[in-house]
């Protein structure tokens, strides 16, 4: 498919204007945090232990928000 006109270009590039809201960012971080927590727990213990996964995922998501805070503070 070839894009020829200005309206077609704007329609194709419309996703660039969409911003994620804070809840969507939290969901993405929580899902990635859970996945990484499962992998880490499985690597070090050899089994899946739910309390360890929940605790580690909470720490990972908290660290993601802390790093965002530090990055925003540095850019001001």
ZIDADA-V852840 format. One record per residue. RES is the residue in three letters. SS is DSSP state (H for helix, E for strand, C for the rest). D_FIRST is the distance of its C-alpha to the first C-alpha in Angstrom with 1 decimal. Layout:
res=RES ss=SS d_first=D_FIRST
res=RES ss=SS d_first=D_FIRST
This chain:
res=UNK ss=C d_first=0.0
res=UNK ss=C d_first=3.8
res=UNK ss=C d_first=6.6
res=UNK ss=C d_first=9.5
res=UNK ss=C d_first=12.4
res=UNK ss=H d_first=14.8
res=UNK ss=H d_first=14.5
res=UNK ss=H d_first=10.8
res=UNK ss=H d_first=11.8
res=UNK ss=H d_first=14.9
res=UNK ss=H d_first=13.3
res=UNK ss=H d_first=11.2
res=UNK ss=C d_first=14.5
res=UNK ss=H d_first=16.9
res=UNK ss=H d_first=17.9
res=UNK ss=H d_first=19.6
res=UNK ss=H d_first=22.2
res=UNK ss=C d_first=23.2
res=UNK ss=C d_first=26.5
res=UNK ss=C d_first=28.1
res=UNK ss=C d_first=31.5
res=UNK ss=H d_first=34.6
res=UNK ss=H d_first=34.7
res=UNK ss=H d_first=31.3
res=UNK ss=H d_first=32.2
res=UNK ss=H d_first=35.5
res=UNK ss=H d_first=33.8
res=UNK ss=H d_first=31.5
res=UNK ss=H d_first=34.6
res=UNK ss=H d_first=36.8
res=UNK ss=H d_first=34.5
res=UNK ss=H d_first=34.1
res=UNK ss=H d_first=37.8
res=UNK ss=H d_first=38.7
res=UNK ss=H d_first=36.7
res=UNK ss=H d_first=38.2
res=UNK ss=H d_first=41.6
res=UNK ss=H d_first=41.4
res=UNK ss=H d_first=40.5
res=UNK ss=H d_first=43.3
res=UNK ss=H d_first=45.9
res=UNK ss=H d_first=45.1
res=UNK ss=H d_first=45.5
res=UNK ss=H d_first=48.8
res=UNK ss=H d_first=50.5
res=UNK ss=C d_first=49.0
res=UNK ss=C d_first=48.6
res=UNK ss=C d_first=46.7
res=UNK ss=C d_first=49.1
res=UNK ss=H d_first=47.7
res=UNK ss=H d_first=50.0
res=UNK ss=H d_first=49.1
res=UNK ss=H d_first=45.3
res=UNK ss=H d_first=45.7
res=UNK ss=H d_first=47.8
res=UNK ss=H d_first=45.7
res=UNK ss=H d_first=42.5
res=UNK ss=H d_first=44.4
res=UNK ss=H d_first=45.4
res=UNK ss=H d_first=41.9
res=UNK ss=H d_first=40.4
res=UNK ss=H d_first=43.4
res=UNK ss=H d_first=42.9
res=UNK ss=H d_first=39.3
res=UNK ss=H d_first=40.5
res=UNK ss=H d_first=43.3
res=UNK ss=H d_first=41.1
res=UNK ss=H d_first=38.9
res=UNK ss=H d_first=42.2
res=UNK ss=H d_first=43.3
res=UNK ss=H d_first=40.1
res=UNK ss=H d_first=40.2
res=UNK ss=H d_first=43.9
res=UNK ss=H d_first=43.4
res=UNK ss=H d_first=40.8
res=UNK ss=C d_first=43.1
